[in-house]
Amino acid sequence: MTQELNDGLPAREAALALLDAALSRRGGLDEAATTNAFRALEPRERAFARALAMAALRRLGPVDRALAAKLSKEPPPRVRNLLRLGATQAFFLDVPAFAAVATSVELAGANKASRPFKGLVNAVLRGLLRDGAPADDPSALVPPWLFARWTGAWGQDDARALAAVVAEEPATDLSLKPGTDVAALAEALEAEVLPGDTLRTRRRGDVAGWPEFEAGSWWVQDAAAAIPARLLDVKPGETAVDLCAAPGGKTLQLAAAGAEVVAVDRSAARLKRVSENLARMGLKAEVVAADGSTWADERTFDAVLLDAPCSATGTFRRHPDVLWAARPGDVASLAAVQSALLDSAAKRTAPGGRLVYCVCSLEPEEGEAQVEAFLTRHPEFSLAPITAGEGGAPPASLTARGTLRLLPHHREGGQDGFFAARFVKAA
């Protein structure tokens, strides 16, 4: 093996660790990227390792389908993941086929558990190369049970269209602090301006070094995730509470609009990031570590925002691992949590006040079904229909009921999958 290939082994070993962590537990990839071993890599090695692991997760379904035709029995996990990474490099990244095979074989030999499978790794990858790249089938990009759910909920055409987004690497969306020169910042970041004045840029690298970051002019927030807070239309001096606040994008929106904001989250550790972002943006909010469903505070608010814990299947553009970590039982178990939080949000909404409920989920049980159940339990609330284009939402995302079902393919270039509904409490 050439020295050039040997130089790439640490990055590929790191990608192997990221992939294993991502498929072993929810949120595992992000945790693995904070380890000392990963941070010890050179910046370009870290970038390649993450890009390789993410590409493997985006193409996991088609690659596994191709591997199934080559494997007579299941190999050890390390070997399976080496094959996944090798195939991903050869078919979906700008890596020469010989390098994809050679480095995978070398990594197999570098570990006692996978050493006996060096020949298998070599033979399987070479066999895949002879067959050519896996067929372009959007339904293969997600687990079969989940694609079946989406087909049942949204129909075959929409299910295929939103699944196709899995393979696309997303741009970075930014929300702006009021008063920011939108045109000037868009030019500096080589960004396009989306409805609602979200900026979308294909710029890469550490965002902390981007123009106007230190000045507190913007924060990272997906275009779809920025819509729910806008639906509250808070005015300066109004009171608002964000009941599940971390990581804080919606809290920043409410505070930037001039509201007196309380940011509540059960994770004190995650609230540190909220406080840091508030400080960088020069904004203020009361930060409270508490469970939003049982928070012992009798105050009521003009505006209540509940971005509830959910299966997060709508976040697959930036977190493709959620598709493979999700389990069929997750939706039902989380629906009970969402109901409890909605009941808590109801009592914290002042008479005449507004409540916006949202989830970054593509599952109707966590969205549309919650709305109908909430209105049955709380006759003092009525649905306040959202209008076409409100909050910067794509027209296709508006439902006949006046709620938003933001599917990833509704916006050119993609967006997170979200559901949002707005209620008003009787005065």
N, C-alpha and C positions, 0 to 999 in steps of 0.2 A: 504494500500500500504506500502511496506517495505521502510525503510530509504534509502536502496540502489537505489530504483527506484526514490524516491524523489530527490536524489542527481543528477539524470540525467535530471531533468526537465528543469533547466536553459539552458543547451546545446540544448535540443530539442526545446525549445521556440526560441532560437537564430536561429536554423535551419529553423524554421517556418518563421522567419523574412527574412532570406536570400532567401528562396524559393519565398516568396511573392514579394520581391524586384526584383528578377531575372525575374519573369513572368510579372511584371508590366511595366518595362522599360528596354531598352537595357543598358547593363553595370550595372544594378542595384545591382547584387550580389556583385560585387567588391566594390561598394560604401557602401553598407550595412555593409561590413566587416571592414570598417574604422570608424564606429560610436563608440562613447564612450561606449555605452552599450555592444557592441560586444567585444571591447578591454578589458572591465572590467572582462570578464570571465577568468577562469584559462586556461593556455595553452592547457591542455588536453581537456577541454570543447570546446574551440575554434576549435581545430582540429576535434573533433567529429561532431560539428555543421556543419562545412564546408563539411566534408566527407559525412554527411547525406544529406545535401542539394544538393551536386553535384551528389550523387547516385540517388536521386529522379529525377533530371533533365535528367540524362542519361537514366533512365527507365520510363520517364514520359508517353511516348506513350503506352507501354504495360500495365502500371498501370491504366491509364485512360480508356483504353479499358476494363479492368477487372471491374473497378468501374462502367462503364456505364451499365453493366448487373445487378448491385445491386441497382442502384439509379433510382427511378421513376421520380424524378425532381431534378433540380440543387440545391445543398445546398449553403449556404453562402461561400464566398471565403476562410475564415479561416477554415471552416469545410472541404471543398474540399482538402485544403492543408494538414490538419491533417490526412485525410485518405491517401493521397499520401505518406506522411512521414511514417505513420504506416505500410502501405503495403511494402514500400521500406525496412524498417528495418526487417520486417518478412521474406521477400523473398530474399533480395540481400545483406544484411549486417549480420555480426555475432552477431545478437541480438536475444535472446530467444523470441519466439512468444508471450508468456504471457507478457513480458516486452513491446513489441511493442504495444500490445493492451492496456495494463493498463496505460502506459504513455500517449498514445493518448487520452484516455478517461479522464484522469486527466487534461490534457491541455485543453480539450474541456470545462470542468467544471470550469476552472480558468478564463474564459472570458465571459462577459455578452452576447456577440453576439453568442457565440457557446454553452453556457451552456444548452439551450433547446435541443441540438442535441447529448448530451452524449450517450443516448440510441442508436441513429442511428450509431454513430461512433463505438460503441461496437458491434452492430449487423452486420454492414457491414464488419468490419475487421474479425470478427469470421467467417462470411460467405466466405470471400476470403480465409482464412486459410483452410477451409473445401475443397474448390475447388482446392487448390494447386497453385503453382507458375504459372504466365502467360506463355503462349506458347512462345517458342524461335523463334520469327519471326522478322528478321532484318527490314523488311519494316515498322514495327510498331514503330521503334525507332525514326522516324522523322515525321514531319507533312505530311499528305497525299499529299498536293499540291506540297511540295518540293520533295518528293520521286518520284512523277510523272514527275517532271522536270528532275531529275537525270536519270530516266529510259529513257526518251526521248533523253537525251544528250549522255548517255554512255552505254545504253542497260541494260536489266534486270539483267544480272549476275554482272556487275560492280556496278550497283546501290545497289544491295543487299550486295555485298562485302564491299563497302565503308560505307554503313549504319550500318553494323555489328560492325564497329570500334567505333561507338557512345558509346557502352556499356563498352568499355575497358578504364581502368584508365591509362593514359599515363605515360611513364617514363619522366625524365628530360634530355633535350639535352643541351650540352654546346659547344660553339665555343671557340677556344683557340687562345691566342695571339701568333704570330710567335716567335719561339725560345723556347716555352714551351716544356718540356720533356713529350711527349705524353704518352709513356708507363708508366712512373713513376706516372703521374697524374691519368691515368686510373686505376692503381693498388690502389692508395690512395682513389679513389672515387668508387671503385668496379664497374667500368664502362667498357662497350665495345666500341671499336673504330669503327666508321662508316666511309664509304667513304667520303673523304674530311677532315678527322681528326676531325669530330664532335665526342664528347664523349656522350654516353647514359648511364645514371645511374638510378637505382631504389631507390636510397637513398632518404630519406624523411627528413622533418624538414627545418628549416631556412637555406637557402643557404649561408647566411652571415657567418655561422659557419663552412662551409665546407673547406677542405684543399685548400690553394692557392687563396682563395677569396680575402683576404685583400692584397695579393701580386699582384693582378691584372692579374692573369694568364688566366682567362676565364670569360665569361659572358653567361647567359642563353639565348639560341636561338634555336628554333626548327630546326631539320635537314633540313627540306624543306625550311624554311625561310632563311637559310644560303646560299642557292644555288645562288639566283639572283646576289648578289654582286660579287660572284666568277666569274660569267659569264663576267663581265667587265674586268677581268684580269688586274687590274691597276698596274702600275709600279711606283717605287719610283720617286717622283718629278712630276708625272702627276697631273693635276687638276681634281677634281671630285666634283659633287654636288649631294646630296641626297635630293630630292625635298619634300618628305613627311617623315621626318626623325624620328620622335618620334615613339617608345620609344628608338631607337638608335642603335639597333643591327647591322644594315647594315652600319651605319656611322662608328661604331667601326671597322668593317671589312675593310672598305676603308682606314681609318686612319692607321690601323695596317699594311696594305700593303704598306704604305709609301706615299700615295697620299696626296696632299694638298686639304683638304676637306672643303666644305661649307655644313652645315646641316641646312636645311630650314624646318620649320613647322609652321602652323598657330596658334598652341597652345603654348603660352609662358610657361604655367604651365607644359605641358608635356616636353618641352625642358629643364626644370630644371633637369629632370631625365637623359636626354642625357648628359648634362654638368657634372652631378655627376658621371656617368659611365666613361666618358672620363677622368675625374680626377683620378678615382680609377685605371683605366688601364694605366695611365701615357701617354695618347694620346692627340693629339691636333686637333681641328677643329674649324672653324669659325661658330658660332651658330647664326642663324637669325630667328626671329619671323616674318613670313610673309606668305601670301597665295601663294603657289607655282604657281598658275595659273596666278597671277597678280603681282608677285614680281618685283619691279621696280629696276632691276639690269641688265645692258647690257653685263655682262661678258659671255663668252662662255667657255666650259669645254671639256677636252679630254674624260671624262666619265660622263654620266648622269644616275642616278638611280631614277626611279619613281615607288615606291611602293604605288599605288594609293588607296584612300579610296574606299571601296567596301562593299558588303553585308556581307563579312567575314564568309560566310558559311563554308569555309574550316578550320576554327579555332575551330570546335565543340569539338575536343578532350579535350581541356582545358577550353573551354567556351561553354558547351552544351546549355546554355540558348540562344545562337544566333539562334539556329534552331527554337525556339519557339517565339522569338522576331521578327524574320524576317517576312516580308509581301510580297505578290506577286508583289506589285508595287515598292518595293525597288530597284530591279535590273534596271529597266528602268530609274528611277530618278538618280541613281548613275552613269549610263552609260554616261550621259551628263557631269557630273563632271570629269569623267575619260578622256573624249575626250578633254575637255578644258585643263586639266593638260598635256596631251600628246602634244598638240599644243605648250604649253609653254615650255615643255621639248625639243621639236624640235628646237626651236630658240636658246636654250641655249647650244646645242650640236655644238662643233667646227667642221669645215670641216674636214672630215676624222675621226671624233670622233665616239664613241659608245654610244648607248642608250639602256638600259635595262628597259623594262616595266614589272611589275608584280602586281598581286593581290592575296590575300588570299581568293579567291572565287572559288566555284565549278561551277559557272554559265557561259556558253559560251559567253553570251552577254557582260560579263565583261572581257573576255579573247580573245578567237579566233576572235570574231567579231570586237573587237577593233583593232586588228592587221590589218585586211583587210581594215577597214575604214581609219586607219592612213596612210597606204601605198597609198591609193587613194588620200588622201588630201596632202600627202607630197612625191611627186615623187623623191625628192632629197635623200630620204632614201631607203635602200633596207634591206631585212631580212638577217641577218647573222646567218645561221643555226647553232644550237647547236649540238654538236656531242655526240655520245653514251657515257654515264658515265661522261660527263663533269660537273664539279662543284660538283661531288658526287651524281648526280641524278641517281635514279634507272633506268635501261634500259627500263622498261615498261612505264616510264613516257615520253619518247621521242616520239614526233608525226612525222608523215610523212612530215609535213611542216617544221620541224626543230625547233619547239617550244617545251616547256615543259608543259605537263598537269599532274601535280603531284597529283595523287589521294591518299587518306589516306591509302588504302590497298596495294599500290605499294611497300611499305617497310615493312618488317617483324617488328612487334611491332608498326606499324603505323607511320604516319607523318601528318603534316598539309596539307590541300588541297591548292595547289597553281597553278597559271599559270604564265609562264615567257616567254618572247620573247626578242630577241636581234636584234638591228638594227645598221647599219653603215651609216653615212652621207657621201655623195659624197664629194671628195676632190676638 
